[in-house]
């Protein structure tokens, strides 16, 4: 695997080693020992999630204020623009975001550590998205950060309006959001 740094040091892009020939391809999508050795991150993943969404669906920006989740995410069908926003007030990168294109074609994964809001926009007609999470979903602690908060300034790659869940349309701006210490 190849680990690629981003503009926020704790957020990483992971490129697996893919073995392909005229029959197709094979790659190891996760190996705990290799992940720890290459990233220096030791986490136990306790929950896997799988979602399917349509073009221009924007999911997020979600986080859990208590029982925060680290997420290792990837796309197995289609393409998304995936975003992490640093919500750790003590961090030098508080309020900053980083985004990456994930697709079935590039097979990249994105590591979003605890203390970040996470969301994605579907660019292809449909996309299937897989999440490995370091803690269980706890709806009572789930929060949403407004996807288009000008204080954050995410440059989403679409024209028009995204398709949002009600909770995401009514999400808090950074100045009013609960954040991490």
N, C-alpha and C positions, 0 to 999 in steps of 0.2 A: 504494500500500500504506500501511497505517497500522501504526505500531509502538507497542505498548503495554508500558510498563514493568511489572515485577513487584516483589514485596517483596525480591528479590535482583537487584541492579542489572544483572548480566551476563546474566540469563535474560530473554528477551523473548517476547512474543506478537506474531505478525504476522497482520494481517488484510488479505487481498488485496482489490483493487478488483474487484468482480464485476459483470459486465454481463449482465443477464437480460432476457428478454422471454417472450412466449407460446411460443416454440420451445424454451426451456431457458436455459442460461447459458454464459458463457465467462469465464475468468480466467487470467491468467498466474501459474502456481504458483511459478515461480522465474525471476528475472532477476538475474544476478550484479552488474551495474552498479547497478541500483536497490537491491538488498539492501545493497550497500556504502554507497551514498549515504544511505540512510534509517537504517541501523543503525550505521554507522561500522565495521563488521566486514568484513574482507576474508579470505575463506577459499576454498580450492579444495575442492570436494566430489569425492571419488574413488570413492565406492561408493554405490549406491542399493539399499535393501532393502525388501521387501514381505512383510508377515506377515498371516495371518488367524487370529483367535482367537475363542473362544466366551465367552458370558456368564460372569462371575466368574473368568475367567483373569486372573491377575496375572503379568506378565512383568517381572522385575527384582528388585531395583534393580541394574543392570549398569554396569560401567565397565571400562576397560583402564588398568592402572596404568602401563604403558609404552605408547607409541604411543597416547595418549589420543585419543578421538574427540569432536569437536564434532558435534552432530546437529541437523538441521532436520527436524522431524517433522510429519506431518499424517495425518488420517483420511479415507479416500475412501469408506468404507461403515461405518455404525454410529456408535457413540460410545464414547469412553474417558475416563477420568480419568488425566491424564498428570502425572508428578512428576519434578522434578529436586532432587537433594540436593547441597549444596556440600561437597566433600571436599578443599578447598584449606585446609590447616591455617593458612596465613598470612592467610586471608581473615577479615574481620569477621563474615561470615555462615557460617563453618565449622559444619557439622552442621545447618544450617537447611534447610528444604525449601520449595518452592513448587509448587503444583499448578494445573492448568487443565483444563477440559472441552474436548476436541477432538471434532468430529463432522463427518460429511459435510455436515450442514446449515449449521454455522457457518463451515466452510471455513478455520478458523484454523490457523495453524502455530505451533510452539513451538521456539524456539532454545535448545538446551542446550549451553553451551560446554564445552570441554575442562576436566577437573578436577571434573566432576560425575558422580554416579551417576544413572541414568535408569531409570524403569519406568512401567508403565501397567496400569490395571485396566479390563477391558471391562465396560461398563455395559449395552449393548444385547445382543440375542440373539447377534449376531456383529459383528465389526469387522475391517476391513482397514486396515492401518497402513503408511504409507510413511516411510522414513528416508533422509535424505541424510547421509552421514558424511564427515568431513574426513580420516580415515585408514582404512586397511584393517582388517578384522577380524583380530585376532591372538589366537587362543584361548589361547595360552600366557600372555598377560598379562590375560586376562579375570578379573574379580573380581565377586563379588556381595555386596551389603550387605543385611542382613536387612530385609525389607519392613515388619515390625512392631516394630522396635527401639524400646522406650519412650524411649530417649535422644533419638530423632529425633521421634517422636510424629506420624507422618503420619496425617491424618484421612481414611482411605479411605472412599468412599461406598458401602458395601455392608453386608449383614447376613449372618452365617454365616461360613463359611471360604472363602478363595479357592482356586482351582485353581492349583497351583504345580508347576514343574519341580523335580526333586530338588535340583538345585544351588541353587535359590532358597530352598527349605525349609531347607537346611543352611547358608545364607549367614552371614557374619560380622556381629556387632554393631559399631557404630561404634568402640567402645573397643578392639576387637581387629582392626579392618580396616586393610589397607594404604591409606594416603591420600597425597595430593599435598603437596608442601612448601608 
